[in-house]
Amino acid sequence: MPDTSLPSCPCGSHQPYSRCCGLYHQGAQRLQAPTAEHLMRSRYTAFVLDDLAYLTDTWHPSTRPAALEPNAPGTRWLGLDIRTHRQHDAENATVEFVARVRHNGKATRLHETSRFVKENGQWLYLDGQFSN
């Protein structure tokens, strides 16, 4: 279970975790991110916290891997930068982001444009295209 005592949400919102991504990770609003951007932020935070259940539950069944692996030892997530959020219609959106991570001292940037779909009132991660 994620650490709900975090003073600041890892997604970079500068809000307390409990009033930001924590709302969508547990409790009455679990899985109910209101926009694709909120879902992207909450998924990044789930990666930081190793909340594999949340990542699985917010991944579209057609593209979801059979299993997810926890963060490898020596992995530290460093930050998220949302570049763009485009709402294409009521059920389709894209979010371009850069996530920074360090593994065993080596820093990496993950630059992706992710596609999201809304089904049965819930935003789901569909897939993404990586950029350099």
C-alpha positions in Angstrom: 0.0 0.0 0.0 1.4 3.5 -0.9 2.8 5.8 1.8 0.0 8.3 2.4 2.1 10.5 4.6 4.1 12.0 1.7 4.2 15.7 2.2 4.3 16.5 -1.5 3.0 14.4 -4.3 5.7 12.8 -6.5 3.9 13.9 -9.7 5.2 17.5 -9.2 1.9 19.2 -8.5 3.2 20.7 -5.2 0.1 19.3 -3.5 0.1 16.8 -0.6 -0.1 13.3 -1.9 -3.4 12.7 0.0 -5.1 15.6 -1.9 -3.5 14.8 -5.3 -2.7 11.3 -6.7 -3.5 9.6 -3.5 -7.2 10.4 -4.2 -7.1 8.1 -7.2 -4.9 5.4 -5.6 -7.2 4.5 -2.8 -10.6 5.4 -1.2 -13.8 6.5 -2.7 -12.2 8.1 -5.8 -9.9 5.2 -6.6 -9.4 4.8 -10.4 -11.5 7.9 -11.0 -9.0 10.4 -12.4 -11.1 13.1 -14.1 -8.7 13.7 -17.0 -6.1 11.8 -18.9 -3.5 14.2 -17.5 -4.6 13.4 -13.9 -4.3 9.7 -14.8 -0.8 10.2 -16.2 0.3 12.0 -13.1 -1.3 9.3 -10.9 0.4 6.5 -12.9 3.8 8.2 -12.6 3.3 8.4 -8.8 2.3 4.8 -8.8 5.6 4.0 -10.5 7.4 5.9 -7.9 5.6 4.1 -5.1 5.7 0.7 -6.7 1.9 0.5 -6.7 1.7 -2.2 -9.3 -2.0 -2.9 -8.6 -2.9 0.7 -9.6 -0.8 0.5 -12.7 -2.5 -2.7 -13.7 -6.0 -1.4 -13.0 -5.4 1.7 -15.1 -3.9 -0.1 -18.1 -6.3 -1.0 -20.9 -6.9 -4.8 -21.0 -6.0 -4.9 -24.8 -2.5 -3.7 -24.2 -1.8 -4.5 -20.5 1.2 -6.8 -19.9 0.5 -10.1 -18.1 2.6 -9.0 -15.2 4.5 -5.9 -14.0 7.8 -5.9 -12.2 8.6 -3.7 -9.2 11.3 -1.0 -9.4 14.7 -2.6 -9.5 17.0 -2.0 -6.6 18.9 1.3 -7.1 16.0 2.9 -9.0 15.0 6.5 -8.0 12.3 8.5 -9.9 13.4 12.1 -10.1 10.5 14.0 -11.6 7.7 14.4 -14.1 7.2 17.1 -16.7 3.9 17.2 -18.6 4.6 18.8 -22.0 1.1 18.7 -23.5 -2.4 17.3 -22.8 -4.8 17.0 -25.7 -8.4 16.1 -25.3 -9.4 14.7 -28.8 -13.0 13.9 -27.9 -14.9 12.7 -24.9 -13.2 9.3 -24.9 -9.7 9.9 -26.4 -6.7 12.0 -25.2 -3.0 12.1 -25.4 -0.4 13.3 -22.9 3.2 14.0 -23.8 5.5 13.8 -20.9 9.1 13.5 -19.8 9.9 11.3 -16.7 13.3 11.4 -15.2 14.7 8.3 -13.4 18.1 7.3 -12.1 19.1 3.7 -11.9 22.4 2.8 -10.1 23.6 6.4 -10.6 22.8 6.6 -14.3 20.1 9.2 -15.2 17.6 8.6 -18.0 14.8 10.6 -19.5 11.7 8.8 -20.7 10.0 11.0 -23.3 6.6 9.5 -24.4 3.4 10.6 -26.0 0.7 8.3 -24.3 -2.7 7.5 -25.6 -5.6 7.3 -23.2 -9.2 6.1 -23.7 -12.2 6.5 -21.4 -14.3 3.5 -20.9 -17.3 3.1 -18.5 -16.4 6.4 -17.0 -12.7 5.5 -16.3 -9.6 6.8 -18.1 -7.2 4.0 -19.1 -3.7 4.1 -20.4 -3.7 2.5 -23.9 -0.2 2.8 -25.2 2.6 5.2 -26.0 5.2 6.3 -28.4 8.7 7.0 -27.2 10.8 10.0 -28.5 14.4 10.9 -28.1 
